[in-house]
């Protein structure tokens, strides 16, 4: 078993982490993540895997300040053939609900679909207060753009998770939920309380 990959959920060997910090965060209420690369053969592991790792680590930091840990992080793929057949290699806002309805991982974690190209004015999409019922018709996942080389996924991942956990945009550049990227790293006390009530939040380990 690899602590980096199996315990921390990291893909590359370049991102540093603190095992002690993660053990402390597992003592908090938490949510788990399924990271699903859409058209995974097109991803450049040298460039994009470290960026995905950095996004996960930044999310861990900003959510810990709200009293929430990120527990299990598992990785899944949708290959190019399957994504192309369903029209999901290039995603726009109209495709989001279909993608998250057509594909899901049958566990209690948040499904995060990582696409290489999101066509639109944003770098991702999520329902506000996403559903925990992965057998139903309601949107039950969120989408972020890899944006290779651009670094936006470090902001869009925690931001879109915030939407899924029930948060709206804020007009505050220091807030995680700022309406434009790059966003800040703060949640208000009210936002933290709202997220703690979401059905995806699990008890401490």
Buried (B, 14 or more C-beta within 10 A) or exposed (E): EEEBBEBBBBBBEEBEBEEEBBEEBBEBBBBBBBBBBBBBEBBEEEEBBBBBBBBBBBBBEBBBEBBBBBBBBBBBBBBBEBBEEBEBBBBEEEBBBBBBBEBBBEEBBBBBBBBBBBEBEBBBBBBEBBBBEBEEEBBBBBBBBBBBEEBBBBBBBBBBBBBBBBBEBBEBEEBBBBBEBEBBBBBBEEBBEBBBEBEBBBEEE
